[in-house]
């Protein structure tokens, strides 16, 4: 029986989403994904491929590229050699 109101869509809890993102990042590391890509995924929530790059918004691209640069500056080429991920 319909009440005429649209059904409330199901939502994922923040806790489940956080666990899912952590598990995804761990799996990425276990199969040899570049740590910069994993870092960018954690920062942006984006999984970027050659195919979906063209579909991403300019803001998404900028955020992803900045995360890669941040990783490189912080951990690949740190100004402080003691700094590690």
LOLOZA-439358 format. One record per residue (C-alpha): x, y, z; chain; residue number from 1; residue in three letters. Coordinates in nm, 4 decimals, padded with zeros to 6 digits. Layout:
LOLOZA-439358
+----------+----------+----------+--------+-----+--------+
:       c1 :       c2 :       c3 : chaine : num : residu :
+----------+----------+----------+--------+-----+--------+
:        X :        Y :        Z :      A : NUM :    ALA :
...
+----------+----------+----------+--------+-----+--------+
This chain:
LOLOZA-439358
+----------+----------+----------+--------+-----+--------+
:       c1 :       c2 :       c3 : chaine : num : residu :
+----------+----------+----------+--------+-----+--------+
:  00.0000 :  00.0000 :  00.0000 :      A :   1 :    UNK :
:  00.1482 :  00.3310 : -00.1092 :      A :   2 :    UNK :
:  00.1192 :  00.6445 :  00.1028 :      A :   3 :    UNK :
:  00.2130 :  00.8696 : -00.1887 :      A :   4 :    UNK :
:  00.5383 :  00.9716 : -00.0205 :      A :   5 :    UNK :
:  00.8654 :  00.8565 : -00.1686 :      A :   6 :    UNK :
:  01.0425 :  00.5987 :  00.0459 :      A :   7 :    UNK :
:  01.3377 :  00.7239 :  00.2484 :      A :   8 :    UNK :
:  01.6524 :  00.6020 :  00.0725 :      A :   9 :    UNK :
:  01.8804 :  00.3833 :  00.2819 :      A :  10 :    UNK :
:  02.1948 :  00.5527 :  00.4026 :      A :  11 :    UNK :
:  02.5300 :  00.4084 :  00.5010 :      A :  12 :    UNK :
:  02.6465 :  00.5085 :  00.8471 :      A :  13 :    UNK :
:  02.9685 :  00.7078 :  00.8841 :      A :  14 :    UNK :
:  03.1190 :  00.4190 :  01.0803 :      A :  15 :    UNK :
:  03.0495 :  00.1681 :  00.8029 :      A :  16 :    UNK :
:  03.1797 :  00.4102 :  00.5395 :      A :  17 :    UNK :
:  03.4980 :  00.4699 :  00.7382 :      A :  18 :    UNK :
:  03.5549 :  00.0942 :  00.7761 :      A :  19 :    UNK :
:  03.4915 :  00.0408 :  00.4058 :      A :  20 :    UNK :
:  03.7397 :  00.3123 :  00.3080 :      A :  21 :    UNK :
:  04.0020 :  00.1694 :  00.5453 :      A :  22 :    UNK :
:  03.9565 : -00.1815 :  00.4067 :      A :  23 :    UNK :
:  03.9763 : -00.0538 :  00.0492 :      A :  24 :    UNK :
:  04.2994 :  00.1342 :  00.1218 :      A :  25 :    UNK :
:  04.4474 : -00.1746 :  00.2879 :      A :  26 :    UNK :
:  04.3576 : -00.3879 : -00.0145 :      A :  27 :    UNK :
:  04.5106 : -00.1307 : -00.2472 :      A :  28 :    UNK :
:  04.8361 : -00.1522 : -00.0518 :      A :  29 :    UNK :
:  04.8336 : -00.5313 : -00.0508 :      A :  30 :    UNK :
:  04.8205 : -00.5449 : -00.4313 :      A :  31 :    UNK :
:  05.0994 : -00.2907 : -00.4771 :      A :  32 :    UNK :
:  04.9146 :  00.0321 : -00.5535 :      A :  33 :    UNK :
:  05.1467 :  00.3328 : -00.5313 :      A :  34 :    UNK :
:  05.1297 :  00.4815 : -00.1782 :      A :  35 :    UNK :
:  05.0616 :  00.8276 : -00.3272 :      A :  36 :    UNK :
:  04.7475 :  00.6938 : -00.4939 :      A :  37 :    UNK :
:  04.6346 :  00.5350 : -00.1677 :      A :  38 :    UNK :
:  04.7003 :  00.8641 :  00.0129 :      A :  39 :    UNK :
:  04.4986 :  01.0553 : -00.2477 :      A :  40 :    UNK :
:  04.2165 :  00.8016 : -00.2170 :      A :  41 :    UNK :
:  04.2101 :  00.8467 :  00.1612 :      A :  42 :    UNK :
:  04.2111 :  01.2268 :  00.1256 :      A :  43 :    UNK :
:  03.9519 :  01.2520 : -00.1512 :      A :  44 :    UNK :
:  03.7554 :  00.9271 : -00.1511 :      A :  45 :    UNK :
:  03.8246 :  00.9026 : -00.5248 :      A :  46 :    UNK :
:  03.9462 :  00.5950 : -00.7085 :      A :  47 :    UNK :
:  04.0940 :  00.7405 : -01.0258 :      A :  48 :    UNK :
:  04.1494 :  00.5536 : -01.3495 :      A :  49 :    UNK :
:  04.2342 :  00.6654 : -01.7013 :      A :  50 :    UNK :
:  03.8739 :  00.5922 : -01.7940 :      A :  51 :    UNK :
:  03.7028 :  00.7918 : -01.5190 :      A :  52 :    UNK :
:  03.9484 :  01.0857 : -01.5191 :      A :  53 :    UNK :
:  03.7587 :  01.2396 : -01.8114 :      A :  54 :    UNK :
:  03.4316 :  01.2126 : -01.6185 :      A :  55 :    UNK :
:  03.5596 :  01.3818 : -01.3042 :      A :  56 :    UNK :
:  03.4813 :  01.7442 : -01.2269 :      A :  57 :    UNK :
:  03.7598 :  02.0003 : -01.2341 :      A :  58 :    UNK :
:  03.7347 :  02.0338 : -00.8547 :      A :  59 :    UNK :
:  03.7766 :  01.6583 : -00.8097 :      A :  60 :    UNK :
:  04.0818 :  01.6595 : -01.0363 :      A :  61 :    UNK :
:  04.2375 :  01.9490 : -00.8467 :      A :  62 :    UNK :
:  04.1755 :  01.7829 : -00.5090 :      A :  63 :    UNK :
:  04.3242 :  01.4548 : -00.6314 :      A :  64 :    UNK :
:  04.6318 :  01.6198 : -00.7845 :      A :  65 :    UNK :
:  04.6890 :  01.8254 : -00.4687 :      A :  66 :    UNK :
:  04.6738 :  01.5110 : -00.2562 :      A :  67 :    UNK :
:  04.9348 :  01.3436 : -00.4791 :      A :  68 :    UNK :
:  05.1569 :  01.6537 : -00.4544 :      A :  69 :    UNK :
:  05.1100 :  01.6658 : -00.0771 :      A :  70 :    UNK :
:  05.2191 :  01.3030 : -00.0484 :      A :  71 :    UNK :
:  05.5227 :  01.3641 : -00.2678 :      A :  72 :    UNK :
:  05.6299 :  01.6750 : -00.0770 :      A :  73 :    UNK :
:  05.5722 :  01.5165 :  00.2620 :      A :  74 :    UNK :
:  05.6989 :  01.1614 :  00.2168 :      A :  75 :    UNK :
:  05.8790 :  01.1155 : -00.1152 :      A :  76 :    UNK :
:  06.0835 :  01.4358 : -00.1041 :      A :  77 :    UNK :
:  06.0521 :  01.5578 :  00.2551 :      A :  78 :    UNK :
:  06.2342 :  01.8694 :  00.3659 :      A :  79 :    UNK :
:  06.2872 :  01.6937 :  00.6991 :      A :  80 :    UNK :
:  06.4509 :  01.3519 :  00.6373 :      A :  81 :    UNK :
:  06.3132 :  01.2238 :  00.9690 :      A :  82 :    UNK :
:  05.9546 :  01.2595 :  00.8447 :      A :  83 :    UNK :
:  05.8081 :  00.9269 :  00.7262 :      A :  84 :    UNK :
:  05.4529 :  00.8054 :  00.6523 :      A :  85 :    UNK :
+----------+----------+----------+--------+-----+--------+
